[in-house]
């Protein structure tokens, strides 16, 4: 559901308030932004300072609210049933640290996500504000049941003033705490965003990103050397393939969909999956202005994960991956995750390159064919990759699938991912993408 300012509703009309969910906040703008969740009492007071959750205090006392930094924002994992009785409302805010005003932002987005699916979303831009230094975005409060109230109003003070307004005491700085990130200016968005459930509320899709002059070998090397020097050896082979296919100036969203079925246990345990992520990430750094790799795990169920970046890629496979595999169920439901990917990018105005990793045992052939025909009218290219598996079924036949608007898929299998050179891997990954790009441009798809 697309939220609007002033809307109120019961959470259980859209999701299960008894289960954990994620509240995701993002801002595209020129300033430094602090994202905060205040857990206040029935009098709107922060009666316990430990329930002010932000980058300098990343968890409430018992983990009922947990903060996770993202490349252009933050997410909060929330368990409403676990909150103490003196916390009756969660207030989500974003404030500017230093110069700038909220009237200058390009986009502010807020969404609630549960079990990998987006339940509620809100999108605002600078035209909604003026000289304010903060935004009170939304409240989740208890009144007979848990409800949401969309505030979407500016607040004249910054984070310290918000804290004072809720009656809290100043939280001392901790030298080990992470600092907020300075973000680059977005494209000024003048296009109207469609109000429909399939709209991706987590990305500025109404206008394509500004073409960057920071392309080519030097820029890619500098980005990786500065933030992830362990990956710098991947730059040269990637650059060779980009040059060969004239992809150096292409701008695109990049997504990785990773099989987490039970048969993939060996690949997770021996580090193969982490190596796959390491090698895919530089493609996203090259193509995406924000250097983000959108990321899904799927088993019987699906889980949309925080975007992978040069800052967090080492933890893309969580330490407790076996627990996540258990939670997702040990099967493989390609149809469910493909549906989520299509819905997420249905209205994007730029190319999307999806790399889909599986070890096989692919079923639901008719449903997959139906989804690929539907997706052929969207600006999405699917590169399916088989890893150390068997019985890839319909995936091997997608290249010749009839009834599509344009050819939007390719497949290849690797008996052993680690036995293939990096150069060969990038060559195969990028082989058909430029052909699809040209066909999609000819159809005015972006």
N, C-alpha and C positions, 0 to 999 in steps of 0.2 A: 504494500500500500504506500502511495506517495503522500507524505505528510505535508500539511500546510500550517502556517502560523495560527495559533489559537485552537487547534484541534485537540480534543480530549477523547480518550477511548480506553476501554479495558484491554489490558495486554493480552488476556486470554482469548480475545476475539481474533488475534493474529498469531499467537505463539503460545507455548506452554510456560507460564510464569514459574512453575515449580521446577523447571530444569534450567541449567546454566545457559547463558547466552553471552554474546559479545556486543558491546556498544562501541562502534567505530566512529572516530571523528577525524576529519581531515580539513586542512586549509591550504589553498594555493595562494601565495602572496609573497610580498617582498620583505616581511618582517620576521622576527623570531616569535614563535607562538608557544604558549603553555596550555596544555590540556589538563583539565581537572574534573574529578568527580567528588562532590561534597555529599557525605552521608549525614543528613540533618534530622533533628527530632520533630515532633508534632508542632513545635513552635518555630520551625524553620531556623533552628540554631544548631551549630556544630558543637554539641555538648561533649563530644569526645574528639579531640584533634587527630586521633589516629584514623579517623574516617574521612580525612581529606587525602585523597589518593591522587598523586601526580608524579612527575618524573623524579622528585626528590624523596617520595614516600610511596613505594610502588605496590604496597599491599596493606590491606586492613589487618587487624590483629589475628584473625583466624582464616585469612585468605578468601573472605566472602567477596571482596572486590580486589582485582589485581590489574595493574597497569602494564601495558606493553608498548614500547616505542615503535612507531612505524616511520617510513621514510618521509612522509608528509603529514604526519599526525600521530595519533595514539589510539589504542583500543583498550577497553576495559572488559575483563571477564567477570561476570556477575552471577552470584547465586543468591537470589532474593530470599528463599526460605532459611538461609543460614544467617541472615542479618539479625543483630540483637534487637530487642523490643524498643530500644531508644532510637533506632534509625528507622524512620518512617518515610523518608524521601531521599532520593538520589538526584542531585542537581548537576548537570553536565555543562561545563563552561569552557570557553577558549579565550585567552587573553594575550595581549601583546607585551612582550618583554623589551622595553626600549621604545624607539621611535616608531611612528606610523599610526594609522587609524584603521578601524574596521571598514570604513568606506573605501579603502584602497584594495581590499582583498579581491582576488579573482573568483574564488569559489570556496564555500564552506559546506561540507557534507556531514551528515549524521545518519547512521543506520544501525538497526538491531538485527543481528544475525544469529540464527540458532540451527544447529546441526548442518551447517554449511549452506543454509538457505536464508535469503534475505527476507525478513518479515515486514519491516517498516523502514522508510528512508525519507530524508529531508535534504533539500538542496537550496542554498542561498548564495547570493553574490553581494558585491560591494554596494549595489544599488539599494539593498535593504537596510543600510546603515549610513552613518555620517562620520562624526568625529570621535565616536566611542572607542575605548581601548579594550573592550571585552564584549563577549556575547554570552548570554545565558541561553543556551540552545534548547534544552528540554529538561523536563522533570519526570521521574518515575516515582509515584507516590502511592501510599496505601490508604484506601478508603473503602472498607469492606472487601476489596480485592485490589490487586496491583493495577495501576492505571498509568497512562502516559499523558502528559500535558506538553504541547509544543509551545514554548515561550518565544524563541527566535527573536529576541530583543537585545539591543545594545545596552552596555553598561559603561558608565563614564570612567570608572577607575580600572586599574589593572588587577593582577592576581592578589596583591596585598589588600586592595580595597574590597575585593570579593570575599576574601577571608574575614575581613573586619565586618562586612555586611552580614555574614552568617554567624558572627559572634565567636569566632575562633581565635586562638592565640597563635602568634607567629611561629611557623615551623622552622627550626634552625637549619641552615645549609649544611650539607654533608659533603666533604671534599671528594668522597668517592662516587657521589651521585652523578649520573650522566647529565650532560647539558642539552638543552633544546637545540635543534638544528636550524640553520638559516637556509631558507628555501629560495629558489630562483623565481622571478616573476612569471606568471602564467600568461597565456594568450588572453587578451580581453575578449570576453564572451558576450556577443551581442545577439546570438541566436536563441530563440525560445526553446526551452527544454520540454519535450513531450511529457505530459502527465499520464503515465500509464505504468502498470506494475513491472513490465519487463525492462524498464529503463535502468541502466547501471548507475547507481547513485554514488559510487565510490571513485569515479574518475571523471575529469572534465571532458565529456564526450561531445559537447555541443560544437566544439571547434577543434580542428587539428592543431597539434603543437607547432610552435614556430620552428621552421627549419633552422638547425643549428649550424653555425660556421665551424663548430668544434667537432669536425668529423675527420675520419682518416686515421692513419696509424698513430700519429703523435698523440692525438686527444685520447684515444682508447688506451694507449699505453700509460698516459699520465693518470687517467682515472684509476686504473687498476694498480699501478705502482703506488699511488698515494693511499688507497684504501684497502687493497687486498693483494699485496705483493706476491703471495703464494700462487696467484693465478696468472702472473705475468707471462709465463711460458706459453699460455694459450693464445696470446694476442697475435703473434706472427702467423700461425697457421690459419686463424680466423681471418686475418686481414688479407691473406692470399686469396681465399675464396670470395671474400667481399669484393676485392678488386676484379677478380675474374668475371664475376656476375654483375658488376656495376651496381652494387648494393650499398655503397659507402654513404650515400646521402638519404637513403630510405629511412622514414620514420614510421614505426609501427609499435603496437602493443604486442608483447610476447607473453605467452602463458605456458606453463608446464603442468601437465596432468599426469600424476604418478600412481601406478598400480601399487596398492598396499594389501593385496590379497595374501592369504596364508602361504601360497606357493612362492611368494617373493621373500620369504623369511631369510633365506641364505643371502640374497643380494643386499638386504638391509644389514645383516650381521657382519658381512665381510667388507662393507664400505662401498660397494658398487653403486648404490643409490646416491650416496653423498658425492661420489665422483661424477655421476651423471649430472647432478645439480651444479657442481662446480663448472662443468664444461658447457652447460646450457646458459648459465648466467651471463657470460661475456656477450652473447648474442643479444640479450635484453639490454645490457649496458650500451651496446652499439646502437640498437634500433630505437629504444625508448628514451625520451628526453629526461625522464626521472630515474632511469636506470633500474626500474622495478621489473621483477619477474613475477607475474601473477601465478598463483600456485594452488593446486588441488591435490589431495590424496583421495583415492577411492578404493573401497572394498565392496562389501554388500551395501554399505552406506557411503556417503561422501563427506568430505570436510574441506571447506575453503579455508586455507591457511593465510596468515599474514604474507604480504609480498616479500619475496626474497630479494635482498640487496647486497651490495658489497660489504655492508656493515654486519649483516646477520646471517650470511649464507652458511656459516659453520654450524649453525643450530637449526638449519632447515629440516634435518632429520633429528627429531627430539631424542634426548637421552632415553626417555621412556617410550620408544617407538613401538615396543611390543604391546604396551598398554593401549596405544592408539590403534594398532592393528586389531586388537581384541574389540575395542569400542566400535570400529567400523565393520566388524564381522569379517570372516575370513574368505567370503566369496568375492566375486567380481561383477559389478553391475555397471557396465560401460554406459548403458542407456541413461541412467540417472545422472551421472556426472556430465555426459555430453549435453543433456537437456539444460543443466545449470550453466554450462559454458555458453551455449547458444543464447540463452536468456540474458546473460550478463552483457554480451557484446551486440545484442540485436540492433541497437540504435547508435552504435559508435560511428564516428565520421572519419575513421582512419583504419588502415589495414590492421588485422589481428593475425598473428602467427602462433598457432597452437601446436605444441609438441606433446604428443600423447604416448606415454611409455607403458607397455604391458608385456607380461610374459606368456600371454596366450589364454587358451581355454575360453575363447570368445564365443558367446552365444547371442541370442536375440537378434539374429541376422536381419529379419524383416524390419524390426524397430530401428536398428542402426541405419539401414538403407533409407528408411523414411526420414530420419533425422538429418542424414547427409544431403538428401534432396532439399529439405527445408533450409538447411544451412548454406546451400549453394547460392541462395539469394542474399546472403549476408556477407559482409566484408571479412570473412574468416577463412583462413587456410589451415588445413589439418595435416600435420606430418605425424603419421603413426610410426612408431618404432617398436619392433619386437626385441626383447632382451632375454636371451638364455631360456627361451620357452618353446612352445609348440602349439599347434592347432589355433592358428590366428584367424581361421575361418574367413568371414566376410571382409576383414580388413585387407586381405590380399587381392580382393576383387574390386575395391573401391575406385581404383584408377580407371576402370572401364564401366563404372556404374552408369546406366542410362537414366534419363529423366531429370538430370541436374541442369540448372541454369548455366553454370560453368563448371569445369573440372576443379574441384576444391580440395582434393586429398591426394596423398601419396603414402606408400608404405614400404618399409624395408626392415629386414630382421638381422640381428647380430647374434651369432652363436655365443660369443663372449665379448661383452662390451669392452673389457680391458685389453683384448687382443687387437683391437682396431686402433690404428694411429689417429691422433687428434686431427691431422690433416684430412684423412679419409672420412672421419666422422663429420667434420664441418662440410666437406664436399657433398656428402650424401644428404645431410640435413638441409642444405641450401640449394639443392639441385633443381627442384620444381617450384620453389617459392617465387622466383622471379618470373616464371611463366604465368603463374596464377596472378601475380601483381599486374602484369600487362593486360591479361584478359579482364581482370576486375576493373582496371582503369578504362578499358574500352567500353565497359558496360556502365561507366559513371557510378560505380559503387562507393567511391570516396573521392 
